[in-house]
Every structure is written in structure tokens, then in C-alpha cells.
Amino acid sequence: MRLALFDLDHTLLSGDSDFEWGRFLAAQGVLDRVHYEAKNQAFYDDYKAGTLDIDAFLAFQLEPLARFPRAQLDQWHHRFMTERILPLVSPAALERVQAEKAQAHLVAIVTATNRFVTGPIATLFGVDHLIATEPALNEAGQFTGKVRGTPSFRAGKITRVDEWLADLGHRWQDFTETAFYSDSQNDLPLLERASEPVVVNPDPVLSDLARQRGWPVYYWKS
């Protein structure tokens, strides 16, 4: 059996959905644009450098979800998909997802970005299984600004993938082929676990490692 896993930001997308969501909200004038964009950029730079404090980042990232009604967030997200996400989708990424769906037993997107932002993007790619950071909800179904469970980040991606497989009655060892596509040094734990690590649009650290280890490298751009 084959398992195919895809990172999302800078892998399937030629950009970062998390970063773009923050910029989109700031552009709507509902957040302090100068302050928010400066912090958003600082966290993004830390992520690219491999030094991101995930707890601090998630507190920052999820706070706006708790500030606004879900109906308003959904309305904004519909525009966000059209204005910010569709231009980041490359034909090569769409083709590879379809190719994996045709041959793999299971295909999933595994991303550190929260499910609210990424759920419609997974649907856009035709991927039914999404492993994302889960924002907590209160009894009324509104976001609390907190995280539920383990963030899907670095080694947390392995934890979350194993939990997802167990829910489906599988284990990692059930699969004779395991492919993971990613751009980031932050995903090394899962890349090193996969029997087929595939590097896409790599950051400098991952680019060097891929060359040293003979991992295939692709450049998918929108």
C-alpha cells in the first residue's frame, strides 16, 4: 500500500496561506495593519529560519478567529480564497496530487496552518484528508483562540499523522511506500521518516540536505 502526504505552504502553494491570511485581514482594516503585519512578518521570518516558537505564534495566529463571529470569518475567507489563494496554485502541484490520488491508498495534506484557513484549500486540491493544527471551539461553535491537541508542526506532524492513521484503523508500518512532499527544514522529522522524501521549492537548508542525500527536488510555481 502507498501513503502520500503533502505539506501545503510553499509546497502545493507558491506562498504561505497563514501569512497571506494575516495580510488579508490587515488589508480589510479590521486589525492594526502596521502592528499586525510587523509581527506577522517576524513570525514568518522565524519559521523560515527554523526558529519559530510555535506556541507564541499560534496565540498570535488564532486570536483574530476568536475576535470575530464565524459568519464574518467565513465571508472573509471566501474572498481570501479568490484573491490570495487561487493565484498561488500551480498546475504542477494539482497534477501531482491527482497522480498520487490515482495510485496511493491514502492521500493527505499535513500542515501547521490551522484548519479554518486550510480546510477550503484542501477541498480545492480535491484532498479529502487534512491534518492541520486544530483551533479550539466553545460550546457555541465559536473559536476560542486556543489550540486543541498537538499542533501539526515539526515532530508534531508525526504525532498527528499516527493519530489520523489509527483513527482509520492503520499504522505507518502498514504501508510499503510512504511519500512526503515538503519545502521546509521544519519538516525534516517527517521527511526522514518517509521512504520517499520529495523536496519541493526548498528553503536553503533543505536544498543543501536534499543535494547531500540525493532526494528528488521539484520546483512548482504558480
N, C-alpha and C positions, 0 to 999 in steps of 0.2 A: 504494500500500500504506500501511497505517496501523500505527504503533508506539505502544503505550500503556504508559507507565511510571508506577508508583505508589510514592511514599515510603510508609513503614509507620507509624512512630510519630507520633502526633498528626495523622495524615492518614487512613489506613484505621482506625487505632485511636484511641480517645479517651483516649490516655495513651501512656506510653513503656514499651515492653516491656523494654528494657535496664534502666531504672531500677526497674521492678517486679520483675525477676528478682533484682536485688541486694537489694531489700527482702524478697522471698520467702525468699532464703537466710538473711538475717539473722533472720527470724522463725522459721526452723527451729532456731535456736540453734547452727548449725554455724560461724558467723562471729561475731566480736566485734561485737555489734549496735551499740553506741554508736559505736565507731571506724569501722566499715564504713559505717553509714548516714550519718555525717557526711561522709566522703569521697565517697560516692555522691551526696549532695546537692550538694556543692561542684562536682563534675564536671558534674552536671546543670545547675546554675546557669551554669557557664561555657558549656555548649552553647547554652543559651537566649540568652546574651549574645553568641554568635558568637565566643567567645574560647577555645574548647576546644583544649587540647593533645592531639591525637588519640593520639600515641604514649604519653604518660603515662596517658591514660585506658584505652587498650587493655591496657597492662600491668596496670592495676588490675582491669579487667573480666574478663580471661581467666585471671588467677591462680587463682580458685576452680575453674575447669574442670580445671586440672592437679592440684588437690589431692585430688579425689575420683574413685573408679572410675566408669567410664562407665555401668555398670548403675545405680549410685546416682543419678547425674545424670539419667538417663532417667526413673527413677522419680519424682524430684522434679519434673521438667519436666511429666510427665503431670498432676500435681496443680496445678502452676503454670498450665497451660492452663485448667483448670476454675475455679480460684479467682481468678486475676488477669487472664487474657486474655479469656475469654468475656464478662465484664461490660463490656469496653471496645470490643466490636464493635457498630457501628451498622448498622441496616438500610439506611440511605442509602449507606454505603460498600459493603456487599455488593451492592446493586442496581447501583451504578456499575461495579463490577468485572464483573458479569455483562453489563452493556450493552457494555462495551469488549470483552469476550471474543466477543460476538456480531458485532462489526463490525471489530475490529482483526486484522491478520495475526499480530502478536505482542503478548503482554501479559506484563509482568514487574513484580515488586516489586524496588525498588532501595533498600537500606537500609544504614546504617552499622553497625547492630547485627549481631552475629556470627550465623553460620549455625546454630549449635546452638540458640540461643534462637529464631530466626525461622523455621527450616525448617517446624516444625509449624504455625506461624501462616499461612505461605503456603499450606499444604495446606488449612487451614480456609477460606481465601478461594477455594480452587479454582484457584490460580495455579500453573502448572507451572514457571515460570521465576523463580528467585530469585537476585538479585545482592546478596550480603551480604559483610561482612568475614569472611574465612576464617581460623578458628583452625587453627594447625598441629597435626599429629598425628605421633606417633612410629611406629616400625615395628610396635608392638603395637596401634596404633589408639587410643592414649590421647592426650588433649590435652597439649600441652607448655607452654601459657601464652604462646606466641608467636603472631605473625601470619604467615600465608602470603600473599605477594603484596601488592598495593596495597590499603590499606583503602578501603572504599566510602564515602568521606566527602569533601564539598566537590567539588573538581575531580577527585578520585579516582573519583567516580561516573561521570564521563565516560570516564575510562580504562577502568574495569571494564565499562561498557556497550559500548564499542567492542570490547573483547576478547571479550565474550559474543557480540556480533553476528558477529564474524569467525569464531568457532567454529561458528556456524550458516551460514556462507557469505554473510553480508550485510554491508553497510556502512550507516552512518547515512543517506548520500545516497540509498540505495535507496528510502527511504520518502517518499512525497509528503505524509504527515501524521505529525507526531510530537507526542504529548501527554505532559506530565509533570505529575503532581499532587503538590503538596507544601505543607507548613505553614511551612517554616523558611527564614530568611535564609541558613542554611548551604547550602541547595540552589540558590542563585542561579546558579551556573555551569550546571547542567543545565536550570533553568527558562529561562534566557536562550538556551539552545541550541534548545529545543523550539519548534516552530511554533505549538503550543497550550499555553502555560503556564497551569496551572489551580491556583489557590490554595485551600487547604482549611484551616480552623481556624488562620488565620495568626498568627504571632507579631507583635508591634507593628511591627517593622522591615519585614517582608514585607507586612503590611497596608497600610502607607503607600505602599510601592513599587507594590503592585497597584493602588491607587487612582490613583496618578500615571500608570501605564502602561495603565490600562484592562483589566487582566487580570481574568477572572471569579473571583469569590470565593464559596466554599460553606462552610457550617457543618454538619458531620456529627458528631452527638453520639450516644453510646450511651444 
